[in-house]
Every structure is written in structure tokens, then in C-alpha cells.
Amino acid sequence: MAAGEGTRMRSSTPKMLHPVCGRPMVAWPILAAREAGAGRVAAIVSPGRDISAGLPEGVETVEQPQPDGTGGAIRAALPLIEAAEVVLVLSGDVPLISADTIAALLAAHAASGAAATMLTIELDDPAAYGRVVRLEDGSVEKVVEAKAAGDADASQMAIKEINAGTYAFDAAPLAAALAGLSNDNAQGEYYLPDVFPALRAEGLAVAAHLADDLAVTMGVNNRVDLAAVEAEARRRLLEAHMLAGATIVDPASTWIDAGVEIGRDARIEPGTSLLGATTVGAGAVVGPHTTAIDTEIGARASVLRSHVDTALVGEDAAVGPFTYLRPGTVMEAGSKAGASVEIKNSHIGAGAKVPHLSYVGDADIGAGSNLGAGTITANYDGFTKNRTTVGRDVRIGVDTMLIAPVEVGDSAYTGAGAVIKDDVPDGALAVSENAQRNIDGYAAEKAAKMREEQDS
């Protein structure tokens, strides 16, 4: 069910598309259901609300014509229900329900022989949750609402088992019960739990499966709820990575998205964010204070105090500190981008080094080459971006400017302060000479002029 309006989010973004650790909220229960074995998956949506961007591939959508409650939402999917054998009902705004919990619910439903099985959980303080009233044989008699005074009597209010809002149904009895749903209530809505009395009236059993994961009650109605859910999701993701063999030095200051992969013996230092589809290889060190977005970091590489976005950092490569790798950057094995370096849409060959204080844009740097401090590729002529090619084992002198398009041949050198406008042959030294001129007495003349200006 993903048709909620989400007005309490106070957002122009549909509630179901708000991210939880980098993944749209609605995608979480869908992926968990698929992991638990679900086949055909449909999202019930509101008219005019396009949440397709948050749906995993292959998910169908069913439009609920009007906001008429959870029963109305499921009735909108009646053709799909009639074509199924077992129907699993999840809420799109309860993102942290796990595949294990779903699998356990489905197994309990199959074993019970009941027409419906609801997921329940016991709470020390059930608050306004609906209480689950069981019969002596353990089956469910009814769910009693507890939202307003008088909804439940004292004995019912003392019940700690509550309805978690997740269900498994045999499809045919559900389809029949949906036809008889009534909206004769104060809200004028159809409620899905109202099918339970109808099922019991037909002599069918309603079972309950008691869960032990409090996440099944962590729904999102507003930004406060969203923050709480994201904090719990982040805790679980970090714990899973640590149990799988990664070191996360300070989980409290580390943010890792749901799509991130981390190899064994990788070390994630404090203040680090690994976002999107980032992967970190075995034995790599990332951080402290590094952000990596959709980036591949190879085994044993290090990325220190840097920002890397849609880049590839090869095995044993070194990045940082204070380095910015922009989209399209590829650093081959053993290469280096040192302090205060920016690289964009460039290929840095194996073992090549851009040690510090340089900008490399739209360039190909050959294996084993070294770019001196202050190297700049002037890649933009005011109209188009042009490419620079530096061959293998090249030595670029400090403060060299490479005016693209230009090529520097294998094993070539440039002198310090050179401005390279023309191609450099293999093995050559390229210099650009500007004659040095010394002006004697300049400092005294400058000081005198400044005094005159101050006195005037």
C-alpha cells in the first residue's frame, strides 16, 4: 500500500519517495518482500502521484481512485488478488520490515491453515494501537481500536499485543470478503481489518503471528518519524557491515547508504559518508571526513579527507587529503592524487602521480608519469572542452600549464613554469622562456609612492 497522501510530511515530494539511507522509502518493503520470495509485486498508488522513480524494476502499479482507506486500497487491486493464491499486504511507509520477518509470517500462515494471518507484536505501552483479542485456541477473534476513549474496555486496553498492519491472506476468501466491506464509520472509509469478522462468519480462521522486531511498528508520518527510521536503518546497515568484516571506527559519525558494498578488512574512519552505489574493496581505508558518491574504491586504496563523486579509484591508489575527484575520473592501480588536487573526467594511468595543488581536467595521464605541483590543464577555450594527453613516464615540471588540445610524448619533460601550447615529442624537454628582468630600486620607489598617496 503506497497511496497515502503524506500531508504531514509538509513536502512537495511524495512521501513514498523520501529517501531512507539513500533508498526511496517505498523500495524498502518491496525489496524485503522479494528477498522473502514474493513473485508478482504491485504498488497501490494515488491518482496523479507518480512514484515510479522509487519503484524497483518490474513492480506494477494499481491506482486507488479515491482515498477511502486501507480496505479501499486493497479492493483497487482485486483483479490481481483474484489471479493469486496467497496475498501479502505491506505498507509502503513502514520501510524497515525485514525479509526474515516477512518469510516468518508467510511460513506461519502456510502452517496455520487460516484464511488470514496478521503480524502482531507486543509493546510495553501499546498506546493507540489496535489490540489483538484472541480466542482460547489462539486464533484471532477481533482487533479492537484504541484511538479514542470508549473504543475498548479496560480488559482490552490491558492487552499488550497489537496489530502491526501487515497481513497474509488466502486470495479467494480475501476477494470474497472485500466485496462485503462497509464504510459505515465516522471516517467513511473501508478498513482492511474489517474483513476478519467476515472471514470468521464463513467459518474460516484468522491467525496471528507474533513478531519480535520493533521495526514493524516504525511507520513514517512526518519528518520526525523519518529521522527516527533513518537512524535505525543506518544502525542496522553499519552493524551488518561490521559483522561482515569491515571496521567502522565510529558508527555514530558514519553514514552509509543501503546500496553500498564494503569488503573485508576495509577501515571506515570517522566523519565518512558512503553514498549511492559506492563500493569499497578489501583492506581499503576511507576517511576520516571523506564523502564518496557512486564511486568504486579498490582494494587497499586510501581516500583521506576528500570528496569523490562517480569516480574509480584503483587498487593501492592514494587520494587526498583535501582532494576532489569529479565524475568521470579513473585512477588506475597504484596512482596518486595528492593534497588539494582536483581531477575531472580524466584517466590517471597505473602508478602515475598528481601529488599536490594541481587541476587535471579532460586529460589522459600515462602510466608512471609525475605531474609537478601547480600543474594545470587549461581544457576550456571559451567554447569547447579540449583534451590533454600526457604519455608514459613523463615528468611535468612545477607550475606547468598545458593548453589543450595538446600531447606530451612518452618520457618527455617540461621545465618549471612552462606554458605548453604545442605537442612535445617523445623524450624531449619543453620549456617556454620569458626573459627575467630585474628593476633595481623598485621597493624604495614603491614605498615612496605609497607615502605620497597617504599624505595627499
C-alpha positions, -999 to 999 in steps of 0.1 A, spaced: 0 0 0 16 33 -12 -13 56 -18 -10 78 13 -11 115 7 16 122 32 3 157 41 21 157 74 54 155 56 49 191 45 66 183 13 62 186 -25 79 152 -28 55 122 -24 60 106 10 69 73 -6 99 88 -24 116 103 6 149 85 9 159 63 38 196 58 37 197 67 0 169 43 -10 133 55 -16 111 46 13 87 26 -8 115 4 -22 125 -10 12 94 -32 19 93 -42 -18 129 -54 -18 123 -72 15 93 -90 1 112 -101 -30 140 -114 -8 114 -134 11 102 -150 -21 74 -127 -33 66 -131 -70 43 -105 -86 45 -72 -68 21 -43 -71 22 -8 -55 -12 8 -49 -9 45 -56 -29 76 -55 -41 92 -88 -18 119 -101 10 108 -78 39 94 -98 62 73 -76 76 52 -104 111 67 -97 111 49 -64 99 15 -75 123 -13 -82 122 -27 -117 92 -50 -125 68 -35 -99 33 -29 -112 12 0 -101 -25 0 -93 -44 33 -89 -67 37 -59 -93 60 -74 -100 79 -42 -86 79 -7 -111 56 10 -89 37 34 -68 5 35 -97 -16 25 -104 6 -5 -67 3 -14 -68 -35 -15 -101 -35 -33 -84 -15 -61 -61 -45 -66 -90 -70 -68 -80 -83 -103 -45 -91 -91 -59 -108 -59 -82 -130 -80 -52 -142 -100 -32 -151 -70 -31 -178 -43 -16 -160 -14 -16 -122 -9 9 -104 12 -1 -69 23 26 -44 33 27 -7 40 50 14 19 56 38 48 69 10 72 102 6 54 122 -14 79 102 -46 79 128 -73 71 128 -102 47 132 -126 77 100 -112 93 81 -115 61 93 -150 55 83 -160 90 48 -145 86 43 -164 53 55 -196 69 32 -192 99 3 -185 75 10 -216 55 13 -238 86 -18 -223 103 -44 -233 77 -61 -199 84 -76 -178 57 -57 -147 71 -27 -142 93 -19 -108 108 15 -98 120 15 -87 156 39 -75 182 38 -70 220 45 -35 233 50 -24 269 30 7 261 6 -1 232 -8 35 232 -34 39 205 -26 8 185 -54 -17 179 -54 -45 204 -55 -81 192 -82 -101 210 -75 -139 208 -98 -168 214 -89 -197 237 -74 -217 208 -50 -188 200 -68 -177 168 -79 -140 164 -114 -130 174 -110 -94 165 -89 -62 166 -102 -36 189 -93 0 181 -79 22 209 -77 56 194 -105 72 214 -120 68 248 -146 41 248 -132 22 218 -120 -6 241 -129 -17 276 -105 -19 305 -96 -56 299 -90 -49 262 -68 -19 269 -47 -41 291 -37 -63 261 -2 -57 250 -4 -75 217 -11 -50 188 -19 -53 151 13 -43 131 -7 -37 99 10 -64 78 -11 -94 66 -10 -126 47 -43 -138 31 -55 -167 11 -66 -149 -21 -100 -163 -27 -115 -157 8 -100 -122 8 -116 -114 -26 -150 -125 -13 -147 -106 20 -136 -74 2 -169 -74 -17 -188 -71 16 -167 -43 32 -187 -14 46 -176 22 51 -202 28 78 -179 46 102 -171 81 113 -144 85 87 -164 70 59 -135 47 49 -131 10 42 -107 -7 67 -89 -38 57 -91 -54 93 -129 -54 88 -126 -84 66 -117 -106 96 -153 -108 110 -165 -117 75 -139 -145 73 -149 -158 107 -186 -156 98 -178 -180 69 -162 -204 94 -127 -195 84 -99 -190 109 -79 -158 114 -44 -163 129 -18 -141 143 20 -143 141 39 -126 169 70 -108 157 99 -97 179 113 -68 157 100 -34 168 108 -21 133 74 -34 122 58 -6 141 81 22 128 58 39 103 66 73 88 40 100 90 62 131 93 98 143 92 104 133 129 93 97 121 115 98 90 146 108 110 139 80 136 135 54 108 167 66 90 187 64 123 175 28 129 182 19 92 217 33 94 224 15 127 214 -18 111 234 -12 79 265 -3 99 261 -34 121 257 -57 91 289 -43 75 308 -47 108 296 -83 113 307 -90 77 343 -80 85 346 -42 79 359 -19 106 338 12 112 358 32 138 329 55 149 295 44 138 279 75 153 297 97 128 295 74 98 268 75 71 264 45 48 236 42 22 217 10 16 233 3 -18 269 5 -5 292 -26 -6 323 -29 17 350 -56 15 366 -74 44 392 -56 65 382 -22 50 385 6 75 360 34 75 373 63 96 351 89 115 331 115 96 328 95 64 297 92 42 295 64 16 265 72 -6 247 58 -36 262 27 -52 297 31 -37 318 1 -33 349 -2 -11 374 -30 -17 390 -53 9 416 -36 30 409 -1 18 409 29 42 383 56 36 383 88 57 384 104 81 360 131 67 356 116 33 324 116 11 322 90 -17 292 91 -41 286 63 -66 323 56 -65 344 24 -68 373 23 -43 397 -6 -50 413 -30 -26 439 -14 -3 433 21 -17 432 50 7 409 81 4 418 107 31 397 138 38 384 140 2 352 143 -19 349 117 -47 319 116 -70 312 90 -97 349 81 -99 370 49 -99 399 46 -75 420 16 -84 437 -9 -61 465 5 -40 457 41 -52 460 70 -28 437 101 -27 440 131 -5 439 149 17 415 177 5 412 162 -30 381 165 -53 376 137 -78 348 147 -101 326 125 -123 345 105 -150 378 103 -131 396 69 -134 426 63 -112 445 31 -122 462 8 -97 489 25 -76 482 60 -88 481 90 -66 461 123 -63 477 142 -35 468 172 -14 445 198 -28 441 182 -62 411 184 -84 406 159 -112 377 158 -137 368 134 -165 404 122 -167 423 89 -168 453 86 -145 474 57 -155 489 30 -133 515 44 -109 510 80 -122 511 108 -96 494 141 -94 510 150 -60 495 184 -50 480 217 -59 470 207 -94 440 207 -117 436 179 -142 405 181 -164 397 162 -196 431 145 -197 448 112 -201 479 108 -180 501 78 -189 514 52 -165 543 62 -144 541 99 -151 545 126 -125 528 160 -126 547 186 -105 530 209 -80 507 235 -96 502 217 -129 471 230 -147 454 216 -178 437 245 -195 409 224 -210 383 251 -220 388 276 -247 356 295 -241 336 274 -264 345 237 -261 363 214 -237 396 201 -252 416 171 -242 452 168 -229 473 137 -234 504 130 -214 523 99 -223 541 73 -201 569 81 -177 566 119 -183 579 144 -159 559 176 -158 578 204 -140 562 225 -113 538 253 -123 534 239 -158 503 249 -178 492 226 -206 470 244 -231 446 218 -246 444 203 -271 480 192 -266 500 160 -264 532 153 -244 551 122 -256 564 93 -236 594 100 -213 592 138 -221 600 166 -196 587 201 -192 606 228 -174 593 246 -143 568 274 -152 564 262 -188 533 271 -208 529 242 -233 508 251 -263 523 227 -289 529 189 -288 560 177 -272 578 148 -289 588 116 -270 618 121 -248 621 159 -254 623 187 -228 598 215 -234 605 250 -219 589 283 -226 613 311 -218 603 345 -206 634 366 -201 638 377 -164 643 415 -159 654 429 -126 643 465 -118 668 480 -93 655 502 -65 619 491 -72 610 486 -35 622 521 -24 603 537 -53 572 518 -44 574 528 -7 579 565 -16 549 565 -39 527 549 -12 538 576 13 529 604 -12 495 589 -16 489 587 21 500 623 27 478 637 -1 
